[in-house]
Every structure is written in C-alpha cells, then in structure tokens.
C-alpha cells in the first residue's frame, strides 16, 4: 500500500498513541527521520507498520461513521 503524507502522519500518530513503548519510540524516530532513514525504519519493522496501519484505518472508519450520524 502506497501512503501519502497524511496517511504517513496518521499512522505515526496512531503508533505513538496506541503502540507500546517500543512502537511509540519508533514513531518518534520516524517523525524526526529524513526520507532515507524513515524508509529504513519502516522496512526494518514492517509488521509494526502493517498492524498500526490497520488500527489507523479502523479508527478513521469509526470516526467517519460517527460523523455520518451527526
């Protein structure tokens, strides 16, 4: 899945807020990294990114569903 900058930011914020200590620290490092180091981190821990992307999608769907009810 190709991610745009908004998706990237949402995934990293989700990782920081809902991940464990390591995932949170990884998100902070990725937020500070240049593009090359960001991809190095993402490729080193693909399972964390995949799990977090799934959580971020669920949170977005839940938020969108709540907005539709208003």
GROMACS elastic network, one bead per residue, 0.5 to 0.9 nm:
[ bonds ]
;  ai    aj funct       b0    kb
    3     6     6  0.79037   500
    3     7     6  0.55954   500
    3     8     6  0.60631   500
    4     7     6  0.52714   500
    4     8     6  0.60879   500
    4     9     6  0.86513   500
    5     9     6  0.61232   500
    5    10     6  0.85416   500
    6     9     6  0.51638   500
    6    10     6  0.61065   500
    6    11     6  0.85526   500
    7    10     6  0.50146   500
    7    11     6  0.59974   500
    7    12     6  0.84884   500
    7    53     6  0.85193   500
    7    56     6  0.87137   500
    8    11     6  0.51991   500
    8    12     6  0.61627   500
    8    13     6  0.85993   500
    8    53     6  0.89103   500
    9    12     6  0.51427   500
    9    13     6  0.60696   500
    9    14     6  0.84565   500
    9    31     6  0.80306   500
   10    13     6  0.51657   500
   10    14     6  0.60295   500
   10    15     6  0.84874   500
   10    53     6  0.85114   500
   10    56     6  0.68063   500
   11    14     6  0.50551   500
   11    15     6  0.60535   500
   11    16     6  0.85531   500
   11    27     6  0.86502   500
   11    49     6  0.76669   500
   11    52     6  0.61868   500
   11    53     6  0.55792   500
   11    54     6  0.88622   500
   11    55     6  0.83640   500
   11    56     6  0.58617   500
   11    57     6  0.86895   500
   12    16     6  0.60581   500
   12    17     6  0.85386   500
   12    24     6  0.84409   500
   12    26     6  0.87351   500
   12    27     6  0.52330   500
   12    28     6  0.78120   500
   12    30     6  0.76601   500
   12    31     6  0.72473   500
   12    49     6  0.85733   500
   12    52     6  0.80482   500
   12    53     6  0.87721   500
   13    17     6  0.60277   500
   13    18     6  0.83321   500
   13    24     6  0.86802   500
   13    27     6  0.72867   500
   13    28     6  0.87928   500
   13    56     6  0.88548   500
   14    17     6  0.51394   500
   14    18     6  0.56460   500
   14    19     6  0.72871   500
   14    24     6  0.88423   500
   14    27     6  0.87101   500
   14    52     6  0.66591   500
   14    53     6  0.81816   500
   14    55     6  0.75206   500
   14    56     6  0.60347   500
   14    59     6  0.89084   500
   15    18     6  0.54684   500
   15    20     6  0.81243   500
   15    23     6  0.60093   500
   15    24     6  0.57780   500
   15    25     6  0.89738   500
   15    26     6  0.82119   500
   15    27     6  0.59980   500
   15    48     6  0.82993   500
   15    49     6  0.80875   500
   15    52     6  0.58015   500
   15    53     6  0.85118   500
   15    55     6  0.87906   500
   15    56     6  0.84482   500
   16    19     6  0.57956   500
   16    20     6  0.79977   500
   16    21     6  0.84437   500
   16    23     6  0.65885   500
   16    25     6  0.72040   500
   16    26     6  0.79642   500
   16    27     6  0.55203   500
   16    28     6  0.69980   500
   17    20     6  0.84174   500
   17    24     6  0.68926   500
   18    23     6  0.85163   500
   18    24     6  0.77869   500
   18    52     6  0.83963   500
   18    55     6  0.87422   500
   19    22     6  0.75535   500
   19    23     6  0.50709   500
   19    24     6  0.56023   500
   19    27     6  0.89465   500
   19    48     6  0.87621   500
   19    52     6  0.77554   500
   20    23     6  0.52815   500
   20    24     6  0.59721   500
   20    25     6  0.85572   500
   21    24     6  0.51496   500
   21    25     6  0.61912   500
   21    26     6  0.85469   500
   22    25     6  0.51275   500
   22    26     6  0.60315   500
   22    27     6  0.85786   500
   23    27     6  0.61076   500
   23    28     6  0.86263   500
   23    48     6  0.72020   500
   24    27     6  0.50998   500
   24    28     6  0.63323   500
   24    29     6  0.87100   500
   25    28     6  0.50585   500
   25    29     6  0.62081   500
   25    30     6  0.85922   500
   26    29     6  0.50769   500
   26    30     6  0.60997   500
   26    31     6  0.85858   500
   26    41     6  0.77434   500
   27    30     6  0.50164   500
   27    31     6  0.60982   500
   27    32     6  0.86876   500
   28    31     6  0.51260   500
   28    32     6  0.64422   500
   28    33     6  0.86766   500
   29    32     6  0.52333   500
   29    33     6  0.60489   500
   29    38     6  0.81089   500
   29    41     6  0.83996   500
   30    34     6  0.80620   500
   30    35     6  0.89534   500
   30    37     6  0.75067   500
   30    38     6  0.51531   500
   30    39     6  0.85000   500
   30    41     6  0.68076   500
   30    42     6  0.80502   500
   31    34     6  0.83520   500
   31    38     6  0.77203   500
   32    38     6  0.82868   500
   33    36     6  0.76554   500
   33    37     6  0.54413   500
   33    38     6  0.52627   500
   33    39     6  0.89305   500
   33    41     6  0.88750   500
   34    37     6  0.54755   500
   34    38     6  0.59612   500
   34    39     6  0.87156   500
   35    38     6  0.50154   500
   35    39     6  0.62912   500
   35    40     6  0.86404   500
   36    39     6  0.54267   500
   36    40     6  0.63496   500
   36    41     6  0.88824   500
   37    41     6  0.61845   500
   37    42     6  0.85335   500
   38    41     6  0.52594   500
   38    42     6  0.62011   500
   38    43     6  0.86151   500
   39    43     6  0.59098   500
   39    44     6  0.83349   500
   40    43     6  0.52482   500
   40    44     6  0.60591   500
   40    45     6  0.88026   500
   41    44     6  0.50830   500
   41    45     6  0.63949   500
   41    46     6  0.84972   500
   42    45     6  0.54713   500
   42    46     6  0.57670   500
   42    48     6  0.83637   500
   42    49     6  0.66676   500
   43    46     6  0.54462   500
   43    49     6  0.88618   500
   44    47     6  0.89164   500
   45    48     6  0.56190   500
   45    49     6  0.67188   500
   45    50     6  0.89291   500
   46    49     6  0.51242   500
   46    50     6  0.60620   500
   46    51     6  0.85765   500
   47    50     6  0.50495   500
   47    51     6  0.60687   500
   47    52     6  0.84202   500
   48    51     6  0.52482   500
   48    52     6  0.60165   500
   48    53     6  0.84504   500
   49    52     6  0.51223   500
   49    53     6  0.59126   500
   49    54     6  0.85381   500
   50    53     6  0.51383   500
   50    54     6  0.62851   500
   50    55     6  0.87611   500
   51    54     6  0.52176   500
   51    55     6  0.63816   500
   51    56     6  0.87040   500
   52    56     6  0.60270   500
   52    57     6  0.85345   500
   53    57     6  0.61442   500
   53    58     6  0.86560   500
   54    57     6  0.51476   500
   54    58     6  0.63144   500
   54    59     6  0.86971   500
   55    58     6  0.51051   500
   55    59     6  0.61763   500
   55    60     6  0.86042   500
   56    59     6  0.50891   500
   56    60     6  0.61481   500
   56    61     6  0.86349   500
   57    60     6  0.50570   500
   57    61     6  0.61421   500
   57    62     6  0.85469   500
   58    61     6  0.51028   500
   58    62     6  0.60882   500
   58    63     6  0.85559   500
   59    62     6  0.50835   500
   59    63     6  0.61143   500
   59    64     6  0.85449   500
   60    63     6  0.50840   500
   60    64     6  0.60574   500
   60    65     6  0.85138   500
   61    64     6  0.50440   500
   61    65     6  0.60492   500
   61    66     6  0.85546   500
   62    65     6  0.51042   500
   62    66     6  0.62017   500
   62    67     6  0.86451   500
   63    66     6  0.50993   500
   63    67     6  0.61851   500
   63    68     6  0.87061   500
   64    67     6  0.50215   500
   64    68     6  0.62449   500
   64    69     6  0.88497   500
   65    68     6  0.51390   500
   65    69     6  0.65892   500
   66    69     6  0.53088   500
   66    70     6  0.69020   500
   67    70     6  0.54327   500
